[in-house]
Amino acid sequence: MLYLMRDACDLMLTPARIAAGVAKTAYQNPFSPLAYTPSSRAIVASCELFERGTRSYAKPAFGLPVSERVVWERPFCRVIAFGEPSTKPRMLIVAPMSGHYATLLRGTVSAFLDTHQVFITDWADAKQVPLSAGRFDLDDYIDYCMAMFEALGPNLHVMAVCQPSVPVLAAIARMEAEDHPLVPQSAVLIGGPIDTRRSPTAVNRLPQERSIDWFRQHCTHPVPWPHSGYGRKVYPGFLQLVGFISMNLDRHQTAHWDMFNHLVQGDGDSAAKHREFYDEYLAVMDLTAEFYLQTIETVFIKHAMARGLMRHRDEPVDLGTIRRCALMAIEGEKDDITGIGQTRAALDLAENLRAEKKVYHLQMGAGHYGIFNGSRFRAEIAPKIAAFMQQNAALLTAELPLGLADVATSGSDAVAEPSPPAALIADRALSQGSASAELRL
């Protein structure tokens, strides 16, 4: 019913949006006398904010200056490759399936285009997937991850941004337990909720205050007609968006008031930046109800991975089995979604992984978004990720028997000289007063 009411409200506001568009055109058209009234800019600004604040936002495009290819596809996900096939090291970015589209990581992808052959998971909007495609839950997510690792391997590097840190780690652990030859060389976990008992945030505390039945009753709804997924139970993206906005309501109100003033003052550049950000931020997708509920229960209520109780298809998910895949955990000092220590927990749980294959990085001054996007990410975090991946690719090659070393470097650029150990990078950065902290565990 809630989903139906939302769609009905959207349709009801359509005439008003059209009227606002007509008024905006009339008051900004240089051939219209209305454009020269003292209040014309204020009217134009009001019409634009009304239209933007009441419409639904379509899935954005990546819009990067390289070609895009779909190299793997299943009903709930496809993998996009950027640029033409190359011999650069392969990196799969596993985008979060938590309400926003993979295009939210446009800047993350861009940061590695020069150094890596970059792939990204493009998760489907559940309301657009027909019921005939079947279910999709956390176990299926892990299956998808393993299938993607196999399809893109060998010598694959993986980066999990936020939510997928748990299923990516679970997939790696299951592949390690089976001694799978295509386990990724390295995995970078950015702001992932591995153990939400550490430094719990408001996002983490809510599941502790509510039962799984409460989430089932209040947060999942059937998709109404005429969407392709008509009848499928989902966690609507607009509910997640309301949650995101409510966490920083004052900031969003200020941003829109600034947008109004920029339009009135004729500051087109600032207004364009606002449009660019909110075109992405307000575009949301639905999640299948079974995935959402299983994730809430497994990750945020039971803390199953952190307690060693997580299972996949009735098989144990034991991070102690990870021995080959190097791990890097990245956290932000001001992250209000994933608290400090929650991602680092992965390094503690992978107790049988050698210390030189574990790296921890705390980015000072960064919030959740800042640890995977923005200027601080490009300048400080991305170079450390690239160095970590290069270091472990070289380390793996050195460990292999002579006959297998050539196989390990096939499909990637030869490493002429290993990059400095991450611990040395951290020491240099800290000695120079860099606003970051990195530890070799």
N, C-alpha and C positions, 0 to 999 in steps of 0.2 A: 504493500500500500504506500509506503514512504517513497519508494522509487517511482511509482505511478504518479504520486502527487508532485514530485520534483519535475518529471517530464511534462505534466499538465501545466505547471507554473511557467516552465520555459516556453511552452507554446502560447500561453496567455500573454506573455510579455512581448511576443514577436511584433504585434502592431505598434507597441510603444517604442520598440527599438527602431522600427522603420521610420516612425515619426521623428525620432531623435536624429536619425541619419539625414532626413530631409531638412530639418532645421539647421543642422550642422553645415550642410552644403549651402543653404541659403545665406548663412551668416559668415561664410568664409569665401564665397565666390566673389572675385573682384568685380564682376559685372553686376552684382546685386547691390542696391543702395543700402540693404541691411548690414552689409559687411563693414560699413563705415560709421556705425553707431558707436557711442562710447562703451557700451556693454557687450559688443559683438564677440570679443575674445572670451569673455566670461561665459557667454551662452554656448559658444563652440566647445569650450572646455567642459562645461556641465554635460552637454550632449554626449561627448566622447566618453566621459567617465561613466555615465549611465549605461551606454551601450556596452562598454567593456565589463561593467560590473554585473550585467544581467545575462550575458550570452554564454553559451557553452563553447569551450575551446577545443579545436580539432588537434589531432596528433601533429606535432611540429615535424619539420624535416631536419636532418642533420646539417645540411647546407655547407658541408666542408668542401674545400677545393680539390677533392679527389673523387674517383669513381666509387660506386658502391655495388657489391655483388652479394647475393644470397648464396651461401655455400653449404647450409645445413638447415633443414626445416622439419618441424613437427607441428601438430595442431596448435599448441600453446606457445611455441617459440620458434624463432628462426635466428640464424647467426649471419650477421652482415660482415663482410670483409671490406676494408677500405683500401683503395688503390689496387693496382695490378699485382698479380703474384710476384713475389720477390724472394731473395735469399736472406732477407733480414730475419732476426729472431721472431718467432711467432708469440703474440700476446693475445690472450682471450680476456676481455673485460666482461665479467658477469655483472650486469646491471641489476639494481634492486627491483624486485617485483613488489612494490609497496605503495603503489598509487600513481607514481609518475612514470612517464615513458622513458625509454633508454636515452632519448635525446637530451635528457637532463645532464648526461655525461659527455656532451659535445666537447667541452673544454678538456676533459680527461683524455678523450680519444686524440684530440688535436695535439696534446703535449707529447705523444709518442709516435706520431706519424713519420717523423724523420729517422727514428732509430729502430722501429719495429714494424712488422707486418701485423696490423691491428685488426682484431675481430671483436664483435660485441654481441651480446644476447639481446634480441629485440622481442621482448615478451608480448604476447597477444593480450588485447583487451578482452576480458572474459565475456563481456556482454555481446561480443561479436563472434564468439565461438559457438557453433550449434551444439545442442545437447547430444547429437549423434556422435560428436567427437569424444564423448566419455568424460570421466572425472579427471581432475588434476589436483593432487595433494602434495604434501611435503615429500613423501616417498617418490612420487613421480618426478618432482623437481630434482631429487638426487639422481634418479635414473637418467634424466635429461643431461645433467652435468657429466656423468660418466660417459654417456654416449658422445657428447661434444668433445670431451678430452680424447676419446679414442679417434674421433673423426679428424681432429686437428693435430694430433700427435704424429710422430714423437717430438721430443724436445720442446714441449709447449710450456709457456709461462702463463700463469693465471692471476688475475686481479679481481677480487671480490669486494664490491663497494657496499658496505652496510649490511642489509638483510641477508644477502646470499652467502655471507661468511660462514654461516652454520651449514647449509646444504653443501657448499663447496668443500668445506673441511670434512664433512661426512662422506662425500664421494671419494675424496683422496684417501681417507682412512679405510674405506671398503676396498679400494683398489690396492692399497698397500697390503691389506690383510690377505688378499688373493694373489699377491706378488705379481700384479698386472704389469706388463712391460711398458705400457703407455701412461703410467702415472706421471703427472706434470713434474717438470724439473723444479719449479718453485711456485709458491702461492703468496700473494700479497693480500692481507686482510685489512681493509680500511674501515674503521668505525663499526666493527661487527659485534653483535650482541652474543658473544660466546658464553659469558657468565654474567647475567644481569643482576646478580646479587652484589657485585662489586660496584661501588659508587652509583647506586640506583638513582635514576632520573624520574621525572613525573611520568614519562612514557613507560618506564619499567614498573612503577608502583601501581598503576591502574590495574594490571592483570592480577596483582596480589590482593586487590581489594574487591575483585569481582570473580564470580565463578564462570566456568566455560559455558554454562547454560545461559548466563546473562549475556555473554557475547553472541551466542547463537540467536537469542531472542531479539536483541536490540541492534545488532550490527550486520546481520545477513538478511538479504531480501531477494525475492525472485525478480528476474529481468522481465520487464513488461514488453508487450508487443509495441512497435514493429521491429525491435532489435533482433539481430540474427541469433542471439543466444536466448531467445524468448523461453522462459520457464526455468532457466538455470539459476540456482541460488548463488549469490555473489555478495562480497563485501564491496559496496559501491565506492568508487573513487571519490565522489563528492563528500562522503562522510570522512574519509581520510583527509581530504583537503580542509574541511572544517576544523579537524583536529590540529593540523599543521598551523593554520592561521591563528587559532585561539591561543596557541602557545606564545605567539609574539604579536598579539592583536595591536598593541600600540604602535609597533614598528610598521605594520602594514597600513594602518590609518595615516600615519605620518607620511609614508611613501606616496599614498594617493593624494593627500593634501599638497605635497610638494609637486606632484604631477599637474594638479590643477593650476598651481602658481606658475609652473614652467610654461604651460600652454598660454596663460594670460599674458605672461611676459614675453612670449615669442621665443623661448629657449628651446628650439627644436631638438638640439643634440641631447639634452637631459631627458626630454620627453621620449625620444627614441630609445634611450637606454631603459627607461621604465617599461615601455611597451615590450621590448625584447625580453626582459626578465619575466614579466608577468604572462606573456604569451606562453612561455614554457612552464612557469610555476602553476598556472591555473588549468593547464591541460592535464587531465587525470584519467586513469583507466581503472576498471574493476578487477578484483581478484576473485577466484573461485572460493566459495564459502568453505569447502573442505580444506583447501590450502591454508586459508586464513585461520581457521579454528585449530587445525593441527599445529600450526606454527605458534599460535598464542599458547596452547597447552604445553607443547614440547619445550619451547625456548623460554617463555616468560613466566609460566606458572610452575612447571616441574623442574626447570633448569636441567633437563635430561642430559645434554652433552657434558655440561660441567660436572655433573654427579656420576658420570660414567654409566648412565642408564638408557641412553638413546639407542634405538634400534631402527634398522632399515630392512624392510621385508623379513622381519623376524631374525635378522642377523645383527650382532652387536656392532655398534659404532664406537670403536676404541681408538682414541688418538694416540695411544701408546704404540700402535702398529706403524705409525709414520716414521720412516727411517731414511727415505731417499728424497722426498720432496722438501726443499728448504722453505722456511716460513718467515715472513716479515709481518709484523703487526704495527699498524699506524693508528694513532689516536690524537685527538685535539684537546688542548687544555680547556677550552670553553665549550666543548660539545655538550649540548643540553638534551641530546637524544640517546647517545651511547656514552656512558660515563667512563672516566679514566679507569683502566684496569680490566674492563670487560673484554676488550679485544686481545690484550696481552695474555689473558688467561689461556689462549690457544697455545702459547709457547710453553706454559707451565704444564699443560695437559699432554703435550707431545714429549713425554719424558724420555723417550728412547731416541729422539733426534739429536744428533751431535750439536754441541754448543755453537760451532762455527756455521751451522746452517740455520741459526735463529737470530733474528734482528728485531729490535724494538725501537720505534721512533715516536716520540711525543712532540707534536708541533705546538709550540707555545703561541698563545694568542689566537688560535684558530678554533672556530666553531665546527659544527658537523659538516656544513656545506664546504667550508674552507679547506678541509683535508682531502678533497678530491676535485676541487675546481677553484679557479681564481688565480690571482697573481702570486699568492704565497705558495699555492700548490705548484705552479709552474716553476717558480724560482728555487724553492727549497725541497719540496717533497719528490717531485717527478725525477730530478737527477739522482736522488738516493735510491729510488725504485729501479731506475735503469742500471745503476751501479750494482745493486743487489742481484739483479737478474743476470747481468754479465758475469759477476763474480762466481755465481753458483753454476752457470753453464760451463765456465772454465774449470771449476772444481770437479764437476761431474766427469768431464772429459779426462782430467788427470787421474781419476780413480779407476777408469775403465781399463781392461786389458788392451794391449796394443792394437789388436785386430778390430776392436769395437770403437776405438776413439774416433775413427773417420766417420762411423755411422752416427755418432753422437753429434758431430758438427755438421752433418748434412742438413740442408734446408735452413742454415743460419750463417751469418757472417763469421768468418774465422776470427778468433780473438787473439790479436797479435800480442797483447800484453794485458794480463789480468788487472782489473781496476783495484784500487786499494781496498783493504778490508773495511767493512762498514764501521767497525769500531774506530779505525784510524780516521775515517771521514768525520765521525762524530767528535773525536778529540780535536781535530782541526777546526771544526765549526764552532765548538764551544769556546776554544781558545781565542777565536776571533770575535766572540760576542754574538754569534748568530742566535736568533730567537728560536732555537729548536734543541731537542735533546734526543740522542740516539744511543742505545746501549747494545752491545753484543752480549748475549746471554750465554 
